[in-house]
Amino acid sequence: MLYLGTVSERFNGAFFARAAIDSIKLGSLYALIALGYTMVYGIIRLINFAHGEVFMVGAFATYFLFTLTPYSLVGGAALAIVMAYALMRVTELFRGRLRDPVVLGVGGGGFLLLVWALTTFTWPFWAALVGSMLATGVLGLTIDRVAYVPLRTAPRNSLLITAIAVSFLLQNLGLLVFTNRQTPFRPDTVLNDPFTLDVMGQPVLTNNLLVAIPVITLVLVLALTSFVNRSRLGKAMRASAQDAEVAQMMGVSVNKVIATTFLLGSILAAAGGAMWGLNFGSLNQPAIMGILPGIKAFAAAVIGGIGSLPGAVIGAMIIGFSENFLSALFPRTPTFLGVTEFKDTFAFVLLIIVLLIRPSGIVGEDLSEKV
């Protein structure tokens, strides 16, 4: 009765508002990571276990672009090469080939502009975010080209083992390049400005991230959906997801489609990493930062229906809401065995339940119909 009484006392407008705010933000962050999992799996049927570490690299790239600019000429030029190459690959998505004059012009002009900007100014957060998305996109392309392209025709288990190896490699490189401790990340930006919501006469303190994180996620998801559904390369991605061999016979460059998938997935993961650090005020150790969010995002993709973009977002929101509401309803108390300490298991319990009821996920393709 004591426990039930304490729970009932929390059932008020402020409780639901606080839990809903945290759930929307957390679900949006999981969605940005989950989209990368579902895109890669949808085309090459690979669970890219290195994706959580790509998320980690994106977070630290944003941190260093924001805190360490301006760079020396050598450092700025090196980073500008990476980011200019990413600009070229993104422009290639719309022009069709890397050697197109427009693509080359964007790369050359972008390089000169980036060298000037990286060595002259202290970058604001939004510029650091865009820069980290470009740099992390190149990382995704590199992972695909170096680790996965040589194994295109290899057994699927070989790809899976390689993905795990890349994950460990990025974790240890993160320890060497970044730091082995938790890194505070509280940039002076308007996104951190607080404001108070009045919910049923009770004040609920939050900040502009309540709006920024869902809006940024929504814009990126809509842009990705529009690209996949309307662009020529997006249609090639859908064709490759249906049947890669037939798509290749019809003239689709499947390797280019796969590279584009890694590029876009890594860009979204970088955005998620940057917003994650901003939301929680710190970046965890590189060796562990990407593990738990990555696994939960993968669970979200499976819950929603892996291979489905809307499914990834739906699954992410389900996990975000379940974590926050269940943790708030069952706090760490002696009468309930400290269930808050086990909040990380909620995502996996939901995963088991959904797979028992619908193995293909909530909006995934019905396996019986496919057979």
N, C-alpha and C positions, 0 to 999 in steps of 0.2 A: 504493500500500500504506500509505503514511503516513496518508493521509486516511481510508482504511478503518479503520485502527487507532484513530484518534482518535474516529471515530464509534462503534466497538464499545465503547470505554471509557465512553461515555455511556449505553449500554444497561444501566441498573440501575434499581432500584426508585425511587430518588430522582429520576432523570431523568424517568421516566414520571409519577410523582406530581406533580412540578413542572409539567410540560407539561400534564397533565390538569387541574390546578387552574386554570392560566391559560386553558386552552381553554374550560372550563365557564363561567368568568366572562365571557370575551370573547364567547362564543356567546350567552349570556343577554342581554348588552348589545345585540348586533346584532339579537336577536329583538325586543326592545322597539321598535326603530326600524323593522324590517322589517314588523311588523304594521300600521303606519300606511300604508305603501306598498300592501300587499296589500289592505287594506280599501277604500281609495279606488279603486284600480284595479278591484276586484271589482264596484263599483257604477256608477261613471261612466266606466270605462275610461280613466282619466287617470293618467299617471305624474307624481305631484306632486313635482317636483324641488325645491320649496321645503321639503320635509319635513326635510331635513338641517339647514336653518337653524332650523326649529322646535325641533329637538333642541338646537341651540346656545343658543337663547333659554331653554329650560327649564333648562339647566345654569347659565347666568348668573343666572337668576331665583332659583334655589336659593341660589347664592352670596350674592346681595345680601340675601335674606331672612334668611340665617343670620348674616351679618357686620355688617349695617347697622342691624338692629333694636336698640332702639326708634326709630321714625321720628317726625318732627314731625307735628303734627295734620293739616296740609295733605297731606303726603306719605302719611300713613297712611290718610286718608280717600279719597284718589285710588286707592290700591291696593286698599282695601277695596271700593270700587265694582266694580272689575274682578273681584275674587274672589267677591263676593256674587252678581254676575251669573252667574258660572260655577256657583255653587251652585244658582241657580235653574234653569239649563239642565240640570244633572244631575238635579235633582229632577223636572223636566219629563219626563224619560225615563220616569219611573214613574207620573206623574200624568196625562199626556196633553196638557196645555195650559199655556202660560206664565202665563195669568191665573188659574189655579186658586188658591183661597185658601191652600192648603198651600204652594204654590210661592212665592206672594207673602210668606207668613209666614217661610219659610226665607230668602228674600232680605233682608227687612227685619231680622229677628233676626240673620242672619249678618253684615249690614253693621255693626250696632251692636257685636256681639261682636268683629268683626275690627278695627274702629277702636280699641277698647279694647286688644286684644291687640297690635296693631302699634305703638301709641304707648306701651305700658307695659313690655313684656317684651323680653328678648333671646331670640329663638326658638331652640329646640333643632333639631337637624338634621331630625328626623322631621316637625316642624311646617313647617319651610322646604320640605321635599320636597312635602308635601301642598299647601301654598300655591302653589308653583311649578307643580304639575300643574294646579291650578285656573286660574291666570293664563294659562298656556300654552294651556289648552283654549279660553279666550276668544280668544286669538290665532288658533287654528285656525278658530274660527267666523267671525272677522273676515275672514280670508283668503278663506274660501269666499264670504261675503256680498259682499265688495267686488270680488274679482278673478274669481270663477268663476260666480257666479249670473247676471251679465249675459251670460255666454257659453254658457249651457246649450245653446242651439240652434245655436251657431256650429260651424264645422268643427273637428275634433279638433286640427288643427295650431295653431289659434288658442289653444286651451287650453294646449297644450304650450309655446308661446312665452310665454304669460302666466305659467305656472308658473316658467319660467326667469327671467323679469323679477322676479317676487316673490322668488325666491331671491337675486338680486343686490341688490334693495332691502333685504332683511333683513340681508344681509352688511354693507352700508354703514351701515344704522341701528345695527347692533351696534357698529361702529367709533365712531359718534358717542356712543352711550349708555353703552357699557361701556368698553373700553380697547383699545389697539392693541398689547398685549404679552401674553405668557403670564402667567396669573394663578395663583399657588399656591392650592391648595384642600386643606387638610389639617385639617378640623374635628376638634375634640376630642370624639369620639364613640366609643361602645363598639364600633362597627363596625370601627374601626381598631386595636382591641386585638389584639396578635399572639399566636399560639400555635404550638406545634411539633408536627408529625405525625411519628410513628415509622413509617417505611416500610422494611421488611426490614432493620431495624437501623440505618437512616440517617435523621438528622433532616432534616425539610423544614419550613422556617419559612414561615408564612402568617399570615393574620389572619381576623377574623370575616367579612370580605367574601366569603370562600369559601362561607359558608353564606348570608349575607344576600342577595347578588345573585341566585343561582339561586332562592332561596325567594321573594323579592319578584317576580321574573319569573314564576315558576310561579303564584303567587297572582293576579297581574294577568291572565295568560293564561287561567287557569281561570275567573276572574270574567267576562272578555270572552266566552269560549266559552259560559258559562252564559247570559249576557245575550243573545247572538245566537241561541241555540237555544231558549230558554224564554220570553223576554219577548215581549210583543206587538210592540214596536218592533223587537226583534231579528228576529222573523219577517218584519216588513216590510222589513228590510234584506236578508234572504235573497231575498224575492220580487223586490225591486228589482234585485238582482244577477242573477237569472234573466232578467227581462224588465221593464225600468223602465216601458215604455209600457203593458203589460198591467196591471202593478201599480197604476199611476195610474188606469187605467180601473176597477179594482176598489175604488177609494177610498183607496189608499195615498198619503200626502203624500210624494212623492219628494224634494222640497226639504228637508223635515224629516229624512228618512232620511239624505240626503247631509250635512246640517249635523251630525247626530249622529255620522256617520262621521268627519268632520273633528275634532269634539270629542274623541271617544275616541282617535283616532290621535294627536292632539296631547298628550293626557294621558299616553299611554304613552311618547311621545318625550321628554317632560319628565322622566319617571321615569328613562329611559335616560340622559339628559344629566346628571342629578344623580349617578347611580351611576357614570357614566363619570368625572366629575371626582373623585369619591371614590376610585375604583379606581386612577387614574393619578396622583393627587396634584396635578393642575393642570388649568387650562382653557386651551386654545389660543387664539390670536387669533380674534376673532369672524368675521373674513373667511374663515378657512380651517377653523375647528373642525368645522363641519358637513359639509364637502365629502366627505372621504374616508370617514368612518363612514357618511354617507348613501348614497354610491355602493355601498359594500360591502353595506350592508343591503338596498339595492335588488337587488344581485346575489343575495343570500341569498333574497329573495322570489321571484326568477325561478327560481333553482335548485330551490327547494322546490315551486314551482308557484304563480305569482302569482294572487291571488284566493283562495288556500287558507290559512286560519289555521294549521293544523298544518304545512303546507308551509313557511310563513315561519319557524317555529321550527326545523324540520328543516334547512332551508337555512342558517340562522344558525349552528346547531351545527356543521354540516359546515365552514363557513368558519372558525369559531373554532378548531376542532381542526386543520384543515389549516394555518392560519397558524402556530400555535404549534409543532406537531410538525415541520413542514417547516423552520421557522426554527431549531429546536433541532437537528435532524438535520444541517442544512447551514449551519453557522455561517460567519461572515465569515473565510475563510481563503484564502491565495494559491492553494491547490490546487483550489479550487472557484469561483474568480472572484467571491467575496464574494456568494453567493446571498442572504444575509440582507438585503442592501440592496434586494433585489427582492421581499421578502415580500408587499408590497402587490399584486403581480401574481398571487399564488396564487388569490385569489378569482375573478379574471377568467379565468384559465386553466380553473378548475373550471367556471365559467359556460359557456365555449365547449364544453367536453367534454360537459357535461350536455345542452346544447341540440342538439348534434350527434346524441346518442343518443336523447334524448326532448325534443322541442321544447316540450312543455307543462310541463316540470318533473317532478320526482320523483313528486309526488302530485297534479299538476295534471290537469285534465280532458283526456282523450285527444281531440285535435283531430279525428282520423279518425272517432271515434264521434259527435262533435258534428255533423259534416257529414252 
